[in-house]
């Protein structure tokens, strides 16, 4: 505090709700704008989308056969049936999406991008009538962060205003605090969410109302709302956009690149100025640039004072006139170095190394591999968060309905929480880490398996995202087919009857 350099550095920080919720609306708007018109911001979010989710995380049922007392064969058969039933629901957008726009894998992409861009994402669990093509009622409705807000009739003040409120007497949850749409009880536990009927500031004939949705069903204990976010501070109830820490440098970077682009564009025009010796106090009549007064549709001017450039043109100037050409120094010296340095700083804050963020792998093999490994740690972490907050809860909700409807047999599912958890085990496989040199990666994996550092199952999952046991079964089947086909080699043609034997005479 006594250092001269720190005398003016006296920050004032409040509670998470004061620091986050009161500024979140502005942060979300800025992050969305940068995503739409800043290439680096777009690259950061889309790279996460591609690496964390890719074409979608696939369900791999993994029941606890020891707890359930199942044989390996029975457990595998049950898992295959569950995966087929889940695909029936998840692969069709009209089956799983409440608005019928995305299938489950596309919803994963939407949830991840919404979470990163806005700071958090809400998924409302709804029920619709089963159809002949879809025997399940479960539907998912993705709610953007803006619509979860504190009701104005509870004391909250509109858009970008006071976000905290207390539920008045006579209302459900009276006395509870509402922090930017998240209702908590006296102990601070989340008990409900308040969802607005429309977006803040939206021009619509829909009346402004809030629906109170309990976080968990009173009878079933199952979630009614899934809240996907990354907590940064204790007692934090709303998330912060992924781009929050780099909004200012991204904005200045965009402005700088746009100014350089405009300057280069102006230079490409080969701009020229006509300097004349005229009385500066006189009226500016009969000067160059008077415009086309002939009403012609083309670009050829007929005004005698309008000078135009064309190939091979020789123009005679009036007395006292001379031409001065603009010669700006574009691009600015060090432009590329400055941009790279700024992108490296942005990438370090977003946990995406410069090579991965900009997709420029000009370094050595070791450096590029190090960048991929570093980025992959962050991608794996966000995938685990997405699975825990979205994929796994949705699967458990779906499985409960499948068992309740009798389409899946799971004895003890609703009787014992331990058995329920054993039946609900699952893995979610997605894009694997990229390989710069597949041969070196394969040799390293083989060495790790040989020395017991990793299992074949681990290596198979990391290298291709597949299942080693399924690969072995498939390889055995293929080897049998190859053996029946003589190893894939066509048999030699039989000797023709017209061919002569070794003992035949000429």
SVG drawing of the C-alpha trace seen along z (x, -y; Angstrom):
<svg xmlns="http://www.w3.org/2000/svg" viewBox="-51 -37 62 124">
<polyline fill="none" stroke="black" stroke-width="0.4" points="0.0,0.0 2.9,-2.4 4.6,-1.8 4.3,-4.8 3.2,-2.6 0.3,-1.2 -1.1,-4.4 -3.7,-4.8 -4.5,-1.1 -7.2,-0.8 -9.9,1.6 -13.2,2.1 -14.7,5.6 -18.0,6.7 -19.9,10.0 -20.1,12.3 -23.7,11.1 -22.6,7.5 -19.5,7.9 -21.1,10.5 -24.8,10.1 -24.9,6.3 -22.5,6.3 -23.5,9.6 -26.0,8.1 -23.4,5.7 -20.8,8.5 -23.1,10.8 -23.9,8.2 -20.3,7.4 -19.3,11.0 -22.0,11.7 -20.9,8.7 -17.3,9.8 -18.3,13.4 -20.1,12.0 -17.4,9.6 -14.1,10.4 -12.3,13.3 -10.2,14.2 -13.3,14.4 -15.1,16.5 -12.1,18.8 -11.9,19.2 -15.5,20.3 -15.8,22.4 -12.5,24.2 -14.0,25.2 -17.1,26.3 -15.2,28.4 -12.7,30.0 -15.0,30.4 -18.2,31.7 -17.3,32.0 -20.0,34.0 -21.4,34.9 -20.6,36.9 -21.8,40.5 -23.3,42.6 -21.5,45.7 -23.5,47.5 -21.2,48.9 -23.3,50.5 -21.7,51.7 -22.1,55.4 -20.6,56.4 -23.2,54.4 -26.0,55.6 -24.8,59.2 -24.8,59.5 -22.5,61.6 -20.3,59.9 -22.5,61.2 -25.8,60.1 -24.3,56.7 -23.2,56.2 -26.5,57.2 -28.3,54.8 -26.0,52.0 -26.5,52.6 -30.3,52.5 -30.1,49.2 -27.8,47.6 -30.3,48.5 -33.3,47.2 -31.4,43.9 -30.6,43.5 -34.2,43.8 -34.9,40.7 -31.7,38.8 -31.1,39.0 -34.3,37.3 -34.8,33.6 -38.5,33.9 -38.0,36.5 -35.7,34.7 -35.9,30.9 -38.9,29.1 -38.9,26.8 -38.0,29.5 -34.8,27.8 -31.9,30.0 -31.2,33.6 -29.3,34.4 -25.8,34.0 -26.7,30.6 -28.1,29.6 -24.7,30.4 -23.1,27.9 -25.8,25.3 -25.5,25.7 -21.7,25.4 -21.6,22.3 -24.4,20.6 -22.6,21.4 -19.3,20.0 -20.8,16.9 -23.3,15.9 -21.6,17.3 -24.3,19.9 -27.1,21.9 -30.3,23.3 -32.1,26.4 -35.8,26.6 -37.1,30.2 -40.5,30.4 -42.9,33.2 -44.9,33.8 -47.3,36.5 -45.5,39.6 -46.1,40.3 -46.2,43.6 -42.6,42.9 -41.4,41.7 -42.5,43.5 -40.9,41.0 -42.3,37.8 -39.0,36.1 -38.2,32.9 -35.4,30.4 -35.9,26.6 -32.6,24.6 -33.2,21.2 -30.7,18.4 -29.2,16.7 -31.0,13.4 -34.4,14.9 -33.5,16.0 -33.9,12.8 -35.4,11.5 -39.1,10.5 -39.7,6.7 -42.7,7.1 -40.3,8.5 -38.3,5.3 -35.8,5.9 -35.3,3.0 -35.4,4.1 -32.7,4.6 -29.1,3.8 -30.6,2.6 -30.8,4.1 -30.8,7.8 -31.4,8.9 -34.8,9.2 -36.7,10.7 -39.9,12.6 -42.8,10.8 -45.3,12.3 -48.1,14.2 -45.9,15.4 -44.5,18.9 -41.1,19.0 -41.9,15.9 -38.8,14.5 -36.3,16.2 -33.7,14.2 -33.6,14.1 -30.2,13.4 -30.6,12.5 -33.4,15.1 -31.9,17.8 -33.9,18.3 -32.2,19.5 -33.5,20.5 -32.3,19.4 -29.3,21.7 -28.2,20.4 -29.3,23.5 -30.8,23.1 -34.5,24.0 -36.0,22.4 -35.4,20.4 -37.5,17.5 -37.8,17.5 -39.1,14.4 -41.7,14.8 -39.5,12.8 -36.0,11.4 -35.1,8.1 -35.8,5.2 -37.5,7.5 -40.1,5.8 -43.0,8.3 -46.7,8.4 -46.0,11.0 -46.7,9.7 -43.9,9.6 -44.3,12.4 -42.1,14.6 -42.6,18.4 -41.2,19.9 -39.8,23.3 -38.6,25.5 -35.0,26.7 -36.1,30.3 -39.4,32.0 -41.1,32.2 -42.2,35.9 -39.5,37.4 -36.4,35.3 -35.4,35.2 -34.2,31.9 -36.6,29.6 -33.9,27.2 -30.3,27.9 -28.0,25.0 -24.6,25.2 -22.0,22.8 -18.4,22.5 -18.2,21.3 -15.3,18.9 -16.2,17.7 -17.9,19.1 -21.6,18.2 -21.8,17.5 -25.2,18.2 -24.6,16.9 -21.8,17.6 -19.5,15.1 -18.9,15.2 -15.8,17.1 -14.6,13.9 -15.0,11.6 -11.2,11.2 -10.3,10.5 -13.2,8.3 -11.1,5.1 -8.0,6.5 -10.3,8.2 -12.2,5.0 -9.0,3.0 -7.5,5.7 -10.6,5.6 -10.4,1.8 -6.7,1.9 -7.1,4.5 -10.1,2.6 -8.1,-0.7 -5.2,1.1 -7.5,2.7 -9.2,-0.6 -5.9,-2.4 -4.7,0.4 -7.9,0.0 -7.5,-3.7 -4.0,-3.2 -5.2,-0.8 -7.3,-3.7 -4.1,-5.5 -5.6,-8.7 -4.4,-12.1 -5.1,-15.7 -5.1,-18.7 -3.4,-21.7 -4.3,-25.1 -3.1,-28.6 -6.3,-30.4 -7.2,-33.1 -8.2,-31.2 -10.6,-34.1 -12.5,-33.7 -15.7,-31.7 -15.0,-28.0 -16.6,-28.3 -15.4,-26.6 -13.1,-24.2 -12.1,-20.6 -14.7,-18.1 -17.8,-20.1 -19.4,-16.8 -21.2,-15.5 -23.9,-17.9 -24.8,-16.2 -27.1,-13.6 -25.3,-10.7 -25.8,-7.2 -22.1,-6.2 -19.2,-7.3 -17.6,-9.6 -17.8,-13.2 -18.4,-16.0 -17.5,-18.8 -14.4,-20.7 -13.0,-20.9 -13.4,-17.2 -10.1,-15.3 -10.2,-11.5 -7.5,-8.9 -7.4,-6.3 -4.7,-4.2 -2.5,-6.4 -4.2,-9.6 -2.3,-12.9 -4.1,-15.7 -3.1,-19.3 -3.5,-21.2 -4.3,-24.9 -1.7,-27.4 -1.0,-27.1 -2.2,-23.5 -0.2,-20.5 -0.9,-16.8 0.1,-15.4 -0.3,-11.6 -0.9,-10.0 1.7,-7.6 0.7,-6.2 3.0,-3.7 0.7,-0.7 0.9,1.8 2.4,0.4 5.8,1.7 5.5,4.5 1.8,5.0 2.1,8.8 4.4,9.1 2.0,6.9 -1.1,9.0 0.7,12.2 1.7,11.0 -1.8,9.8 -3.3,13.1 -0.8,15.0 -2.0,13.0 -5.6,13.6 -5.0,17.3 -3.2,17.7 -6.2,16.2 -8.6,18.5 -6.4,21.6 -5.9,22.0 -2.3,21.7 -1.6,19.4 -0.9,22.2 -4.3,23.8 -6.2,20.5 -5.0,19.2 -4.5,22.7 -0.9,21.9 1.5,24.7 4.8,23.4 6.9,24.4 8.8,27.6 7.1,30.9 7.7,30.8 6.4,27.2 3.3,28.0 2.6,31.1 3.1,29.3 0.5,26.7 -2.0,29.4 -1.4,31.2 -1.9,27.9 -5.1,27.1 -6.4,30.6 -6.2,30.4 -8.7,27.4 -10.9,29.2 -11.1,32.3 -12.0,30.3 -14.8,28.5 -16.1,31.8 -16.2,33.2 -18.2,30.1 -20.6,30.4 -21.1,34.1 -21.7,33.6 -24.1,30.6 -26.0,31.7 -25.3,35.1 -25.4,37.3 -28.4,35.7 -30.4,35.9 -29.4,39.6 -30.6,40.4 -33.9,38.6 -34.4,40.5 -33.4,43.9 -35.9,43.3 -38.7,42.8 -37.6,45.8 -37.6,48.1 -40.9,46.6 -42.5,47.3 -41.2,50.9 -39.1,50.5 -35.9,51.2 -35.8,53.8 -33.8,52.7 -34.7,54.5 -34.5,52.4 -34.1,49.2 -36.7,47.3 -36.2,49.1 -32.5,48.6 -30.4,45.5 -27.3,47.7 -28.9,49.9 -30.2,46.9 -26.7,45.5 -25.3,48.9 -27.8,49.1 -27.1,45.4 -23.4,45.7 -22.3,44.2 -19.3,42.8 -19.5,40.0 -17.0,40.4 -16.2,37.5 -13.4,36.2 -10.0,37.4 -6.8,35.5 -5.3,34.7 -2.0,36.4 0.8,34.7 2.7,37.9 0.5,41.0 3.4,43.4 5.2,41.9 1.9,41.8 1.3,45.5 4.8,46.5 4.5,44.5 1.1,46.1 2.5,49.6 5.4,48.9 3.1,47.7 0.9,50.8 3.9,53.1 5.2,51.6 1.8,51.4 1.5,47.6 -1.8,47.8 -4.3,50.5 -5.4,51.3 -8.8,49.9 -7.3,46.6 -5.2,46.3 -8.1,47.2 -10.3,44.6 -7.7,41.9 -6.5,42.7 -9.8,43.2 -12.6,42.8 -13.7,46.5 -14.2,49.4 -11.3,52.0 -13.6,54.9 -15.9,54.1 -12.8,53.7 -11.6,57.2 -15.0,58.7 -15.2,57.0 -11.6,58.0 -12.3,61.7 -15.4,61.6 -13.3,59.9 -10.5,62.5 -13.0,65.3 -14.4,63.7 -10.9,63.2 -10.0,66.9 -13.2,68.0 -12.1,65.7 -8.6,67.2 -7.1,64.1 -8.6,61.8 -6.4,63.3 -8.1,64.6 -7.4,68.2 -5.1,69.1 -7.0,69.9 -7.4,73.6 -5.3,74.9 -7.1,74.7 -8.0,78.0 -6.3,76.6 -3.0,76.1 -0.3,78.7 1.1,80.8 4.8,81.2 5.0,84.4 3.0,83.4 4.8,83.5 4.8,80.7"/>
</svg>
